[in-house]
Amino acid sequence: MPSLPAPMSPPSPRPRAEPESARLRFGRRLRHWREARGLSQTEFGRLLGYHNSLISRVENARRWPPPGLPVRADELLLAGGELAGLWPAVRQERERLGELAGTARPPLTGATAPPDPVTVEVLAHLLAGYRTAGGRIGGEELAAVLEHHARTLAGWQHTAPRESLAAIRSLAAQYAELAGWAHFEGDRCARALDWYTTGLEWARATGDRATTATLLARQSTLHWWSGDPANALALAEAARAAAPPLPEPRAWAAVAKAHAHALLGEAPQVRQALADARRLTTAALRSGEPTPWSARADLVLAVAHGTCHRDLSVHTGRAAHARIAAARLEAALALLDPAAHPRDHALVTARLAGAQARAGRRDAATTLLARLPPGATGRIAREQHRAREWLRG
C-alpha cells in the first residue's frame, strides 16, 4: 500500500501587530510636525514654555503630554487639528492604565464629587498659611499635603459649576506652584518641573496672568539652578511678557532674568535686571498693599544680588565679584532670624560660605560651614557641597 504523504504542517501564523499606543502615536506625530516646521526641541520648547527635555520625553513616549500641550502645539505647528484630535485617546489611555491614582505626577482628573464652596474657601485661606509655614520650615515637609490639595482641586475642575471653574482652576495653579517650590527646596527638580508645568497649564487656561508669570519665573529659577542659562533667560523673558501691569510679578521676572545673565557672565545685564527689580519693588511698596513680596523684598533682593555676583565670580574668575557677593549675603543673613527661619538661614549661610571661598577667605568660609546643622538636605546640601569644593580648589 503506497505510503500517504506526510501531512503538511500548518503555516505559521503571522505575528499580529500590536496596536500602537495613543501616547506613542502622539509623540511620533508631534515630532513629525515639529521637524516639518524646522524647529529644534529647544526652540519648540521655548515657544511653548517647556524645557527641551520634556519635549524629548513626550516625543519618545517616556512621559504623558501635559493637558494643554496638544492644542497649543497644534496651533503653533499648524497641524490642522491632528494633535488636538489625538489628545482624547491619550487621556483615556492614561486613565485606563491607572497612572492617575497615587502617582507622583499631577493627575489629569481627580475627585468626581462636585466641589464644596466652603471647602474651596478654606483651601484658599490655607494657601497663605502654607506659604508662611514654608518660609519657616522649608518646603520639604509640606510637599505631600500640597500635592494632595492640588490633586483635589484638579479633580474639581471637571465637576465645578461654570461660574466657579475659573477660581478653582486658579487656586489649583497656585497650589501646583507651591508644590513645585516644595520639591525644588528638596532638590527634586524633575518633580518640581512637573508641578510647575501643570500649574502653568491651569493658570493659562483661566487667564490668571499673575500666576502664569510666577510659574514661568519659577521655571526660570529651576533652569538657573540646573545650570541651563539659555532656558532660564528665555523663561524669565516669558515671565516678564506674561505678567500683568503689577510691580510684584514683574519684579520676580527681573530677579529670574538677573540669575540667568549671571550664569552667562554678563555683568552689565545683571546690574540692569537687579536695578529693575529694585525699582519695581519700590513701586510695590508705594502702592500701600502688603504682599508676600513687599514683606520680604529686602531679603529677596539682597540674596539675589549676592547670588548673582557669586555666579559672576565663577564665570569670570574675578574675586571682586565674590567680595560683593559676600557683602550682600552677609546683609541678607542679618535680616534672617535663625529661630524663626532656620532653613532660609542655613541656605544663605551655605551660599555665603561659597562666596567667601570664591573670595579667597578660607577661614571665614570654614567657620560658616561649621555653623551649618548636620544632616543638611535638598538645596542646602547642594550649596554646602559647592562651598566645600571651592575651598578644596
C-alpha positions in Angstrom: 0.0 0.0 0.0 1.6 3.2 -1.0 2.5 5.4 1.8 0.5 8.5 2.3 2.3 11.8 2.0 3.2 13.3 5.4 0.6 15.8 6.5 1.7 19.3 5.8 2.3 21.4 8.9 0.0 24.3 9.0 1.6 27.6 8.0 3.0 29.6 10.9 0.6 32.4 11.8 1.8 35.8 11.0 2.8 37.8 14.1 -0.1 40.1 14.9 1.0 43.7 15.1 0.3 45.2 18.5 -1.9 48.2 18.3 0.1 51.4 18.5 -0.4 53.1 21.9 -2.0 56.5 21.8 0.9 58.1 23.6 3.4 56.6 21.1 1.4 57.8 18.2 1.0 61.3 19.6 4.8 61.5 20.3 5.6 60.4 16.7 3.2 62.9 15.1 4.4 65.7 17.4 8.0 65.0 16.2 6.8 64.9 12.6 5.1 68.3 12.7 8.0 69.9 14.7 10.6 68.7 12.2 8.3 69.8 9.3 8.4 73.3 10.7 12.2 73.2 11.1 12.2 73.7 14.8 14.6 72.0 17.2 13.3 70.6 20.5 14.9 73.5 22.4 13.3 76.1 20.0 9.9 74.5 20.2 10.1 74.1 24.0 10.9 77.8 24.4 7.9 78.8 22.2 5.6 76.6 24.4 7.2 77.5 27.7 8.6 74.0 28.3 12.1 72.6 28.7 13.5 70.7 25.7 13.9 67.6 27.9 10.1 67.5 28.3 9.6 67.8 24.6 12.0 64.9 24.1 10.3 62.7 26.6 6.9 63.3 25.1 8.1 62.6 21.6 9.7 59.4 22.7 6.6 58.4 24.7 8.5 58.4 28.0 6.0 60.8 29.6 2.5 61.8 29.1 1.9 65.2 27.4 0.7 67.9 29.7 -3.0 68.6 29.3 -2.7 71.9 27.4 0.2 71.0 25.2 -1.6 69.3 22.3 -3.9 72.2 21.5 -1.1 74.8 21.7 1.3 72.6 19.8 -1.4 72.2 17.1 -1.8 75.9 16.7 1.9 76.7 16.7 2.8 73.9 14.3 -0.2 74.5 12.0 -1.0 70.7 12.3 -4.6 71.2 11.2 -6.1 69.8 14.4 -4.4 66.5 14.2 -2.5 66.8 17.6 -5.6 68.1 19.4 -7.6 65.3 17.9 -5.2 62.7 19.3 -5.4 64.1 22.8 -8.6 62.4 24.0 -7.2 59.0 23.2 -4.0 59.8 25.1 -6.0 60.9 28.1 -8.2 57.8 28.0 -5.2 55.6 27.7 -3.5 57.2 30.7 -6.7 56.8 32.8 -7.1 53.2 31.7 -3.5 52.3 32.7 -4.2 53.7 36.2 -1.4 56.2 36.2 -3.5 58.9 37.7 -4.1 57.3 41.1 -1.4 57.6 43.7 1.4 58.6 41.4 4.0 61.4 41.9 2.9 63.1 38.8 0.0 65.6 38.9 -3.2 63.9 37.7 -5.4 65.0 34.7 -8.5 64.2 36.6 -9.2 63.6 40.3 -12.2 63.7 42.6 -15.5 63.2 40.9 -17.8 64.8 43.5 -18.8 68.4 42.9 -16.7 70.9 44.9 -18.0 72.2 48.2 -17.8 76.0 48.2 -16.9 76.1 51.9 -14.0 73.7 51.3 -12.7 75.8 48.4 -12.8 78.9 50.6 -10.9 77.0 53.3 -8.3 75.9 50.9 -7.8 79.4 49.6 -7.2 80.6 53.2 -4.8 77.7 53.9 -2.7 78.6 50.9 -1.4 81.7 52.6 -0.7 79.7 55.8 1.3 77.1 53.8 3.4 79.9 52.2 4.2 81.3 55.7 5.0 77.8 57.0 7.1 77.0 54.0 9.2 80.2 54.7 9.8 79.0 58.3 10.3 75.2 58.0 11.1 74.8 54.3 9.0 73.2 51.6 10.1 69.5 52.0 7.8 68.9 55.0 4.8 70.3 53.1 5.2 68.6 49.7 2.8 65.7 50.3 -0.1 67.8 51.6 0.4 70.5 48.9 0.2 67.8 46.2 -2.9 66.3 47.8 -4.7 69.7 47.7 -3.6 70.4 44.1 -5.0 67.0 43.0 -8.3 67.6 44.8 -8.7 70.9 43.1 -7.6 69.4 39.8 -10.4 66.9 40.1 -13.0 69.6 40.9 -12.2 71.3 37.6 -14.2 68.6 35.9 -17.3 68.9 38.1 -17.4 72.6 39.2 -20.2 74.8 38.1 -19.2 77.1 35.2 -19.3 80.2 37.4 -16.8 78.8 39.9 -14.5 77.0 37.5 -12.0 79.9 36.9 -11.5 80.4 40.7 -10.9 76.7 41.3 -8.5 76.4 38.4 -6.6 79.4 39.5 -6.3 78.1 43.1 -5.2 74.7 41.7 -2.4 76.5 39.7 -1.3 78.3 42.9 -1.1 75.0 44.8 0.8 73.5 41.9 3.3 76.4 42.1 3.8 75.9 45.8 4.1 72.1 45.4 6.7 72.6 42.7 8.6 75.0 45.0 8.5 72.4 47.8 10.1 69.8 45.6 12.6 72.4 44.4 13.6 73.1 48.0 14.3 69.4 48.3 16.4 69.5 45.1 13.9 67.2 43.3 14.0 69.1 40.1 12.0 66.7 37.9 9.1 66.6 40.3 9.3 70.4 40.6 9.2 70.8 36.9 6.2 68.6 36.5 4.2 70.6 39.0 5.3 73.9 37.5 4.3 72.7 34.0 0.9 71.5 35.1 0.2 74.6 37.2 1.2 76.7 34.1 -1.4 75.0 32.0 -4.1 75.6 34.6 -3.1 79.3 35.1 -3.1 79.9 31.3 -6.5 78.1 30.9 -8.1 80.5 33.3 -6.3 83.7 32.2 -4.6 84.1 35.5 -1.6 86.3 34.3 -0.1 86.8 37.7 0.2 83.1 38.5 1.3 82.4 34.9 4.2 84.9 35.3 5.1 83.4 38.7 5.2 79.9 37.4 7.3 81.0 34.4 9.7 82.7 36.8 9.8 79.6 38.9 10.7 77.5 35.9 13.4 80.0 35.0 14.9 79.7 38.5 14.8 75.9 38.2 16.8 76.0 35.0 19.2 78.5 36.6 19.7 76.1 39.4 20.3 73.3 36.9 23.0 75.3 35.1 20.9 76.0 32.0 21.2 79.8 31.3 19.6 79.8 27.9 16.3 78.3 29.0 16.5 80.3 32.3 16.7 83.5 30.3 14.0 82.6 27.8 11.6 81.7 30.6 12.4 84.9 32.5 11.6 86.9 29.4 8.4 84.9 29.0 7.5 85.7 32.7 8.0 89.4 32.1 5.8 89.3 28.9 3.1 87.3 30.7 3.0 89.4 33.8 0.1 91.8 34.4 0.9 95.5 34.8 1.7 95.0 38.5 5.1 95.5 40.1 5.3 92.3 42.1 5.2 89.6 39.3 7.4 91.8 37.1 10.0 92.1 40.0 10.1 88.3 40.2 10.7 88.1 36.5 13.5 90.7 36.8 15.2 88.6 39.5 15.0 85.5 37.4 16.5 87.4 34.5 19.4 88.6 36.6 20.2 85.0 37.7 20.2 83.9 34.0 22.5 86.7 32.9 24.9 85.9 35.9 25.3 82.3 34.7 26.3 83.7 31.3 28.8 86.1 32.9 27.0 89.2 31.7 27.6 91.7 34.5 26.0 94.8 32.8 22.8 92.9 32.2 22.8 91.6 35.8 23.1 95.1 37.1 20.3 96.3 34.9 17.9 93.5 35.8 18.6 93.9 39.6 18.0 97.7 39.2 14.7 96.9 37.5 13.8 94.6 40.4 14.6 97.3 42.9 12.6 99.9 41.0 9.6 97.6 40.8 9.9 96.7 44.5 9.8 100.4 45.4 6.7 100.8 43.2 5.1 97.9 45.0 5.9 99.3 48.4 4.4 102.7 47.4 1.1 101.0 46.5 0.5 100.5 50.2 -0.9 97.0 49.8 1.1 94.5 51.9 2.0 91.4 49.8 4.4 88.4 50.4 6.9 90.1 48.1 6.8 93.5 49.9 7.2 91.8 53.3 10.5 90.1 52.2 11.6 92.3 49.4 14.8 93.5 51.1 15.8 89.9 51.9 15.0 88.6 48.4 16.9 91.3 46.7 19.9 91.0 48.9 20.1 87.2 48.4 19.6 87.7 44.6 22.3 90.4 44.4 24.7 88.2 46.4 24.0 85.1 44.5 24.3 86.8 41.1 27.7 88.1 42.0 28.7 84.7 43.3 27.8 83.2 39.9 29.6 86.0 38.1 32.8 85.2 40.1 32.5 81.6 39.0 32.1 82.6 35.3 34.7 85.4 35.2 37.2 84.2 37.9 37.2 87.7 39.4 37.5 87.9 43.2 35.8 91.4 43.1 32.5 89.8 42.3 32.9 87.3 45.1 33.6 90.1 47.6 30.5 91.9 46.5 28.6 88.6 46.8 29.9 88.1 50.4 28.9 91.6 51.4 25.3 91.2 50.0 24.8 87.8 51.5 26.1 88.9 54.9 23.4 91.7 54.7 20.8 89.1 53.9 21.8 86.9 56.7 21.4 89.8 59.1 17.8 90.1 58.1 17.1 86.4 59.0 16.2 85.2 62.4 17.6 81.7 62.7 15.0 80.7 65.2 12.1 81.8 63.0 13.5 80.9 59.6 16.1 78.1 60.2 16.1 76.7 56.7 16.4 80.1 55.0 19.2 81.0 57.4 21.0 77.7 56.7 20.7 78.2 52.9 22.0 81.7 52.9 24.8 80.7 55.3 25.9 77.9 52.9 25.7 80.3 50.0 27.8 82.9 51.9 30.4 80.2 52.7 30.7 79.6 49.0 31.1 83.3 48.2 33.8 83.6 50.9 35.6 80.6 49.4 35.5 82.3 46.0 36.9 85.5 47.5 39.8 83.6 48.9 38.7 83.9 52.6 39.2 80.3 53.6 38.9 80.8 57.3 35.6 82.7 57.0 34.2 80.0 54.7 35.3 77.2 57.0 33.7 78.9 60.0 30.4 79.4 58.2 30.3 75.8 57.1 30.9 74.7 60.7 27.8 76.6 61.8 25.5 74.6 59.5 23.4 72.0 61.2 24.4 68.4 60.5 22.5 66.3 58.0 21.6 69.1 55.7 19.3 68.1 52.8 18.0 69.5 49.5 19.3 72.7 48.2 21.2 73.4 51.4 23.2 70.3 51.0 24.0 71.2 47.4 25.2 74.7 48.4 27.3 73.2 51.2 28.9 70.8 48.8 29.8 73.5 46.3 31.3 75.7 49.0 33.5 72.7 50.1 34.5 72.1 46.5 35.6 75.7 46.2 37.6 75.5 49.4 39.4 72.4 48.2 40.0 74.1 44.8 
